[in-house]
Amino acid sequence: MRQQPPDEPRADSVESQERLAGMQREMDEMRVLVRQLIGTNAVENVLINGFCKLSAQLEPLAELTPPRRTPMDPKDMARLAHVRAELKRPSWIGTGSLEPPHPSWSTP
């Protein structure tokens, strides 16, 4: 077995250094991802807690809403529609103008 001189790097140590450098890069990438996830959770928690607090503050306002009305009977709805139609102003479109009375209609 032949030994390599000490000033030349061994092939297996170069490979292990490359593997170690690759693993270090992967670890750095994972650290960045974990930091992003932690940051996302922090923002999410702030939003959720903020909305919960806001909801709790607005809860007493629910008592101020007017009571819900029950739907009207169909007969009453028809009657109301009829009354509304009767109260509408007439449409004078297309009626034209009034003609003067015929001279024979006048009384002497």
Buried (B, 14 or more C-beta within 10 A) or exposed (E): EEEEEEEEEEEEEEEEEEEEEEEEEEEEEEEEEEEEEEEEEEEEEEEEEEEEEEEEEEEEEEEEEEEEEEEEEEEEEEEEEEEEEEEEEEEEEEEEEEEEEEEEEEEE
